[in-house]
Amino acid sequence: MDLLELLRFQARRYRCSACGENMADCGINVLAQQGNRALVRVTCAACNDENLLQIIFQTEAAEEQRPLIDEGMPEMGTPISTDELLDLHAVLAGHDGPLTELFAPR
Ligand SMILES: [Zn+2]
């Protein structure tokens, strides 16, 4: 399961904050990914309400990983307000196994 599939899977648990529709069919764009962080734009399929989500994968293994993709990624210049933050870690509390399995290059 890659990041997009993971986000799609998790989106079903959410409703749009603007119109209340389930987010299962929402548009998901991964704008940037760096290390254990990702910037994702989610667009509601019903009302086109857009939200920027900064997702931080908090895993115990993060510190043990070699810095694999820390170089060559542009700095994100767009500030993200706190009410748009989604801590996917909490969402993924039921996930089996370390999240790094989902993102580490194989
Ligand atoms: Zn909506």
Backbone and ligand atoms as CSV (ligand in chain L), in Angstrom:
chain,resi,resn,atom,element,x,y,z
A,1,MET,N,N,0.853,-1.200,0.000
A,1,MET,CA,C,0.000,0.000,0.000
A,1,MET,C,C,0.885,1.247,0.000
A,2,ASP,N,N,0.721,2.108,-0.977
A,2,ASP,CA,C,1.523,3.320,-0.992
A,2,ASP,C,C,0.802,4.436,-0.239
A,3,LEU,N,N,1.440,5.599,-0.226
A,3,LEU,CA,C,0.900,6.704,0.562
A,3,LEU,C,C,-0.498,7.090,0.108
A,4,LEU,N,N,-0.689,7.148,-1.203
A,4,LEU,CA,C,-1.983,7.568,-1.727
A,4,LEU,C,C,-3.083,6.588,-1.345
A,5,GLU,N,N,-2.772,5.325,-1.457
A,5,GLU,CA,C,-3.763,4.316,-1.093
A,5,GLU,C,C,-4.078,4.377,0.388
A,6,LEU,N,N,-3.028,4.632,1.154
A,6,LEU,CA,C,-3.214,4.734,2.593
A,6,LEU,C,C,-4.137,5.898,2.934
A,7,LEU,N,N,-3.891,7.040,2.291
A,7,LEU,CA,C,-4.713,8.214,2.551
A,7,LEU,C,C,-6.148,7.986,2.103
A,8,ARG,N,N,-6.285,7.346,0.954
A,8,ARG,CA,C,-7.615,7.037,0.445
A,8,ARG,C,C,-8.372,6.149,1.433
A,9,PHE,N,N,-7.657,5.193,1.952
A,9,PHE,CA,C,-8.253,4.274,2.916
A,9,PHE,C,C,-8.721,5.032,4.154
A,10,GLN,N,N,-7.865,5.939,4.626
A,10,GLN,CA,C,-8.199,6.671,5.846
A,10,GLN,C,C,-9.297,7.698,5.607
A,11,ALA,N,N,-9.382,8.201,4.387
A,11,ALA,CA,C,-10.333,9.276,4.099
A,11,ALA,C,C,-11.770,8.826,4.330
A,12,ARG,N,N,-12.019,7.546,4.171
A,12,ARG,CA,C,-13.384,7.032,4.363
A,12,ARG,C,C,-13.900,7.279,5.765
A,13,ARG,N,N,-12.985,7.466,6.679
A,13,ARG,CA,C,-13.415,7.657,8.069
A,13,ARG,C,C,-13.786,9.109,8.349
A,14,TYR,N,N,-13.610,9.957,7.351
A,14,TYR,CA,C,-13.812,11.384,7.581
A,14,TYR,C,C,-15.006,11.909,6.814
A,15,ARG,N,N,-15.563,12.973,7.371
A,15,ARG,CA,C,-16.581,13.719,6.654
A,15,ARG,C,C,-16.040,15.103,6.344
A,16,CYS,N,N,-16.493,15.636,5.247
A,16,CYS,CA,C,-16.096,16.985,4.865
A,16,CYS,C,C,-16.565,17.971,5.938
A,17,SER,N,N,-15.641,18.853,6.334
A,17,SER,CA,C,-16.007,19.811,7.371
A,17,SER,C,C,-16.956,20.876,6.835
A,18,ALA,N,N,-17.020,21.011,5.517
A,18,ALA,CA,C,-17.861,22.043,4.922
A,18,ALA,C,C,-19.274,21.534,4.634
A,19,CYS,N,N,-19.396,20.332,4.056
A,19,CYS,CA,C,-20.723,19.876,3.629
A,19,CYS,C,C,-21.139,18.568,4.293
A,20,GLY,N,N,-20.243,17.924,4.991
A,20,GLY,CA,C,-20.620,16.732,5.736
A,20,GLY,C,C,-20.606,15.444,4.934
A,21,GLU,N,N,-20.269,15.537,3.654
A,21,GLU,CA,C,-20.188,14.329,2.839
A,21,GLU,C,C,-19.016,13.464,3.286
A,22,ASN,N,N,-19.167,12.180,3.131
A,22,ASN,CA,C,-18.061,11.282,3.403
A,22,ASN,C,C,-16.934,11.555,2.418
A,23,MET,N,N,-15.699,11.446,2.913
A,23,MET,CA,C,-14.547,11.826,2.097
A,23,MET,C,C,-13.986,10.676,1.266
A,24,ALA,N,N,-14.722,9.578,1.203
A,24,ALA,CA,C,-14.208,8.402,0.491
A,24,ALA,C,C,-13.880,8.714,-0.961
A,25,ASP,N,N,-14.654,9.598,-1.580
A,25,ASP,CA,C,-14.442,9.903,-2.997
A,25,ASP,C,C,-13.682,11.197,-3.216
A,26,CYS,N,N,-13.098,11.720,-2.145
A,26,CYS,CA,C,-12.425,13.008,-2.271
A,26,CYS,C,C,-11.182,12.890,-3.145
A,27,GLY,N,N,-10.766,14.016,-3.680
A,27,GLY,CA,C,-9.522,14.057,-4.432
A,27,GLY,C,C,-8.355,14.186,-3.475
A,28,ILE,N,N,-7.319,13.425,-3.732
A,28,ILE,CA,C,-6.142,13.460,-2.866
A,28,ILE,C,C,-4.919,13.734,-3.721
A,29,ASN,N,N,-4.208,14.791,-3.372
A,29,ASN,CA,C,-2.963,15.109,-4.058
A,29,ASN,C,C,-1.838,15.194,-3.044
A,30,VAL,N,N,-0.841,14.379,-3.206
A,30,VAL,CA,C,0.348,14.481,-2.368
A,30,VAL,C,C,1.253,15.538,-2.976
A,31,LEU,N,N,1.317,16.696,-2.315
A,31,LEU,CA,C,2.066,17.821,-2.867
A,31,LEU,C,C,3.550,17.670,-2.611
A,32,ALA,N,N,3.877,17.124,-1.474
A,32,ALA,CA,C,5.288,16.972,-1.131
A,32,ALA,C,C,5.415,15.897,-0.069
A,33,GLN,N,N,6.556,15.248,-0.110
A,33,GLN,CA,C,6.827,14.236,0.903
A,33,GLN,C,C,8.300,14.320,1.239
A,34,GLN,N,N,8.585,14.413,2.503
A,34,GLN,CA,C,9.984,14.520,2.919
A,34,GLN,C,C,10.134,13.783,4.233
A,35,GLY,N,N,10.982,12.787,4.218
A,35,GLY,CA,C,11.191,12.027,5.436
A,35,GLY,C,C,9.874,11.442,5.927
A,36,ASN,N,N,9.516,11.769,7.163
A,36,ASN,CA,C,8.287,11.241,7.743
A,36,ASN,C,C,7.152,12.249,7.663
A,37,ARG,N,N,7.299,13.235,6.764
A,37,ARG,CA,C,6.253,14.233,6.638
A,37,ARG,C,C,5.744,14.265,5.211
A,38,ALA,N,N,4.460,14.597,5.095
A,38,ALA,CA,C,3.879,14.748,3.770
A,38,ALA,C,C,2.896,15.904,3.800
A,39,LEU,N,N,2.841,16.629,2.693
A,39,LEU,CA,C,1.858,17.688,2.540
A,39,LEU,C,C,0.845,17.217,1.511
A,40,VAL,N,N,-0.408,17.175,1.913
A,40,VAL,CA,C,-1.445,16.567,1.095
A,40,VAL,C,C,-2.592,17.552,0.916
A,41,ARG,N,N,-3.073,17.642,-0.301
A,41,ARG,CA,C,-4.259,18.454,-0.552
A,41,ARG,C,C,-5.446,17.530,-0.785
A,42,VAL,N,N,-6.483,17.738,0.006
A,42,VAL,CA,C,-7.673,16.914,-0.082
A,42,VAL,C,C,-8.824,17.783,-0.581
A,43,THR,N,N,-9.484,17.321,-1.619
A,43,THR,CA,C,-10.580,18.082,-2.212
A,43,THR,C,C,-11.877,17.282,-2.122
A,44,CYS,N,N,-12.862,17.881,-1.481
A,44,CYS,CA,C,-14.153,17.206,-1.330
A,44,CYS,C,C,-14.803,17.021,-2.694
A,45,ALA,N,N,-15.285,15.809,-2.980
A,45,ALA,CA,C,-15.899,15.523,-4.267
A,45,ALA,C,C,-17.267,16.188,-4.385
A,46,ALA,N,N,-17.896,16.472,-3.270
A,46,ALA,CA,C,-19.251,17.019,-3.301
A,46,ALA,C,C,-19.262,18.539,-3.416
A,47,CYS,N,N,-18.410,19.216,-2.640
A,47,CYS,CA,C,-18.470,20.680,-2.624
A,47,CYS,C,C,-17.155,21.328,-3.019
A,48,ASN,N,N,-16.156,20.521,-3.352
A,48,ASN,CA,C,-14.851,21.036,-3.786
A,48,ASN,C,C,-14.132,21.835,-2.712
A,49,ASP,N,N,-14.517,21.671,-1.494
A,49,ASP,CA,C,-13.788,22.307,-0.408
A,49,ASP,C,C,-12.396,21.678,-0.318
A,50,GLU,N,N,-11.385,22.540,-0.259
A,50,GLU,CA,C,-10.011,22.045,-0.240
A,50,GLU,C,C,-9.384,22.224,1.125
A,51,ASN,N,N,-8.627,21.244,1.510
A,51,ASN,CA,C,-7.887,21.349,2.753
A,51,ASN,C,C,-6.463,20.886,2.531
A,52,LEU,N,N,-5.539,21.640,3.094
A,52,LEU,CA,C,-4.151,21.209,3.085
A,52,LEU,C,C,-3.866,20.504,4.401
A,53,LEU,N,N,-3.346,19.327,4.288
A,53,LEU,CA,C,-3.033,18.557,5.480
A,53,LEU,C,C,-1.542,18.298,5.531
A,54,GLN,N,N,-0.951,18.639,6.651
A,54,GLN,CA,C,0.434,18.242,6.853
A,54,GLN,C,C,0.426,17.006,7.730
A,55,ILE,N,N,0.946,15.959,7.193
A,55,ILE,CA,C,0.883,14.681,7.893
A,55,ILE,C,C,2.274,14.314,8.374
A,56,ILE,N,N,2.346,14.019,9.634
A,56,ILE,CA,C,3.634,13.647,10.222
A,56,ILE,C,C,3.529,12.222,10.741
A,57,PHE,N,N,4.363,11.392,10.210
A,57,PHE,CA,C,4.355,10.000,10.630
A,57,PHE,C,C,5.283,9.842,11.815
A,58,GLN,N,N,4.688,9.630,12.950
A,58,GLN,CA,C,5.484,9.501,14.166
A,58,GLN,C,C,5.674,8.025,14.462
A,59,THR,N,N,6.838,7.564,14.151
A,59,THR,CA,C,7.114,6.156,14.388
A,59,THR,C,C,8.354,6.022,15.249
A,60,GLU,N,N,8.357,4.994,16.035
A,60,GLU,CA,C,9.501,4.761,16.899
A,60,GLU,C,C,10.750,4.505,16.070
A,61,ALA,N,N,10.543,3.936,14.904
A,61,ALA,CA,C,11.677,3.537,14.078
A,61,ALA,C,C,12.277,4.708,13.316
A,62,ALA,N,N,11.619,5.862,13.358
A,62,ALA,CA,C,12.047,6.977,12.515
A,62,ALA,C,C,13.492,7.365,12.783
A,63,GLU,N,N,13.861,7.358,14.042
A,63,GLU,CA,C,15.217,7.793,14.386
A,63,GLU,C,C,16.264,6.759,13.971
A,64,GLU,N,N,15.820,5.537,13.814
A,64,GLU,CA,C,16.779,4.492,13.476
A,64,GLU,C,C,17.012,4.384,11.973
A,65,GLN,N,N,16.119,5.018,11.230
A,65,GLN,CA,C,16.231,4.921,9.782
A,65,GLN,C,C,17.385,5.768,9.273
A,66,ARG,N,N,18.005,5.289,8.237
A,66,ARG,CA,C,18.976,6.128,7.553
A,66,ARG,C,C,18.234,7.262,6.863
A,67,PRO,N,N,18.861,8.404,6.771
A,67,PRO,CA,C,18.216,9.518,6.042
A,67,PRO,C,C,18.164,9.200,4.554
A,68,LEU,N,N,17.038,8.700,4.100
A,68,LEU,CA,C,16.946,8.184,2.743
A,68,LEU,C,C,16.566,9.250,1.725
A,69,ILE,N,N,15.599,10.083,2.084
A,69,ILE,CA,C,15.108,11.048,1.098
A,69,ILE,C,C,15.124,12.449,1.678
A,70,ASP,N,N,16.123,12.733,2.517
A,70,ASP,CA,C,16.191,14.046,3.132
A,70,ASP,C,C,16.812,15.082,2.214
A,71,GLU,N,N,17.464,14.633,1.183
A,71,GLU,CA,C,18.147,15.572,0.308
A,71,GLU,C,C,17.376,15.762,-0.986
A,72,GLY,N,N,17.515,16.927,-1.538
A,72,GLY,CA,C,16.948,17.170,-2.849
A,72,GLY,C,C,15.475,17.520,-2.846
A,73,MET,N,N,14.859,17.579,-1.679
A,73,MET,CA,C,13.459,17.962,-1.634
A,73,MET,C,C,13.356,19.452,-1.346
A,74,PRO,N,N,12.502,20.150,-2.055
A,74,PRO,CA,C,12.353,21.588,-1.815
A,74,PRO,C,C,11.679,21.863,-0.477
A,75,GLU,N,N,12.065,22.975,0.115
A,75,GLU,CA,C,11.388,23.412,1.329
A,75,GLU,C,C,9.971,23.850,0.978
A,76,MET,N,N,9.051,23.526,1.835
A,76,MET,CA,C,7.687,23.973,1.603
A,76,MET,C,C,7.548,25.404,2.112
A,77,GLY,N,N,7.134,26.304,1.243
A,77,GLY,CA,C,7.039,27.692,1.635
A,77,GLY,C,C,5.664,28.091,2.120
A,78,THR,N,N,4.705,27.203,1.976
A,78,THR,CA,C,3.339,27.568,2.320
A,78,THR,C,C,3.039,27.215,3.768
A,79,PRO,N,N,2.750,28.216,4.577
A,79,PRO,CA,C,2.399,27.910,5.956
A,79,PRO,C,C,1.037,27.222,6.044
A,80,ILE,N,N,0.919,26.363,6.985
A,80,ILE,CA,C,-0.318,25.605,7.157
A,80,ILE,C,C,-0.881,25.926,8.536
A,81,SER,N,N,-2.107,26.378,8.563
A,81,SER,CA,C,-2.688,26.750,9.849
A,81,SER,C,C,-3.005,25.506,10.663
A,82,THR,N,N,-3.009,25.693,11.940
A,82,THR,CA,C,-3.112,24.538,12.822
A,82,THR,C,C,-4.439,23.815,12.679
A,83,ASP,N,N,-5.489,24.555,12.324
A,83,ASP,CA,C,-6.789,23.874,12.230
A,83,ASP,C,C,-6.874,23.004,10.986
A,84,GLU,N,N,-5.872,23.107,10.130
A,84,GLU,CA,C,-5.853,22.244,8.958
A,84,GLU,C,C,-4.937,21.045,9.163
A,85,LEU,N,N,-4.328,21.001,10.299
A,85,LEU,CA,C,-3.401,19.909,10.535
A,85,LEU,C,C,-4.156,18.634,10.867
A,86,LEU,N,N,-3.663,17.595,10.288
A,86,LEU,CA,C,-4.221,16.291,10.624
A,86,LEU,C,C,-3.065,15.388,11.034
A,87,ASP,N,N,-3.154,14.910,12.200
A,87,ASP,CA,C,-2.117,13.993,12.644
A,87,ASP,C,C,-2.541,12.592,12.269
A,88,LEU,N,N,-1.970,12.135,11.189
A,88,LEU,CA,C,-2.359,10.817,10.691
A,88,LEU,C,C,-1.970,9.714,11.661
A,89,HIS,N,N,-1.015,10.051,12.495
A,89,HIS,CA,C,-0.607,9.061,13.478
A,89,HIS,C,C,-1.798,8.614,14.319
A,90,ALA,N,N,-2.608,9.574,14.726
A,90,ALA,CA,C,-3.777,9.241,15.526
A,90,ALA,C,C,-4.768,8.434,14.702
A,91,VAL,N,N,-4.902,8.823,13.445
A,91,VAL,CA,C,-5.821,8.116,12.560
A,91,VAL,C,C,-5.401,6.665,12.403
A,92,LEU,N,N,-4.098,6.481,12.360
A,92,LEU,CA,C,-3.569,5.156,12.070
A,92,LEU,C,C,-3.299,4.337,13.325
A,93,ALA,N,N,-3.915,4.749,14.402
A,93,ALA,CA,C,-3.651,4.061,15.658
A,93,ALA,C,C,-3.935,2.575,15.538
A,94,GLY,N,N,-4.862,2.211,14.660
A,94,GLY,CA,C,-5.212,0.815,14.519
A,94,GLY,C,C,-4.373,0.078,13.497
A,95,HIS,N,N,-3.421,0.798,12.900
A,95,HIS,CA,C,-2.614,0.170,11.854
A,95,HIS,C,C,-1.708,-0.905,12.450
A,96,ASP,N,N,-1.601,-1.980,11.745
A,96,ASP,CA,C,-0.760,-3.088,12.180
A,96,ASP,C,C,0.658,-2.894,11.681
A,97,GLY,N,N,1.590,-2.792,12.589
A,97,GLY,CA,C,2.978,-2.712,12.168
A,97,GLY,C,C,3.446,-1.275,12.029
A,98,PRO,N,N,4.751,-1.079,11.961
A,98,PRO,CA,C,5.296,0.279,11.867
A,98,PRO,C,C,4.961,0.932,10.547
A,99,LEU,N,N,4.673,2.232,10.612
A,99,LEU,CA,C,4.288,2.957,9.406
A,99,LEU,C,C,5.432,3.055,8.411
A,100,THR,N,N,6.632,2.975,8.916
A,100,THR,CA,C,7.772,3.094,8.011
A,100,THR,C,C,7.757,1.991,6.963
A,101,GLU,N,N,7.110,0.898,7.278
A,101,GLU,CA,C,6.999,-0.171,6.286
A,101,GLU,C,C,6.293,0.309,5.035
A,102,LEU,N,N,5.430,1.301,5.202
A,102,LEU,CA,C,4.622,1.760,4.092
A,102,LEU,C,C,5.389,2.708,3.187
A,103,PHE,N,N,6.436,3.314,3.703
A,103,PHE,CA,C,7.056,4.389,2.950
A,103,PHE,C,C,8.528,4.159,2.643
A,104,ALA,N,N,9.166,3.307,3.408
A,104,ALA,CA,C,10.587,3.105,3.179
A,104,ALA,C,C,10.807,2.447,1.825
A,105,PRO,N,N,11.750,2.952,1.066
A,105,PRO,CA,C,12.071,2.291,-0.225
A,105,PRO,C,C,12.535,0.864,0.031
A,106,ARG,N,N,12.160,0.008,-0.848
A,106,ARG,CA,C,12.559,-1.387,-0.709
A,106,ARG,C,C,13.577,-1.767,-1.760
L,1,ZN,ZN,ZN,-17.684,18.955,1.056
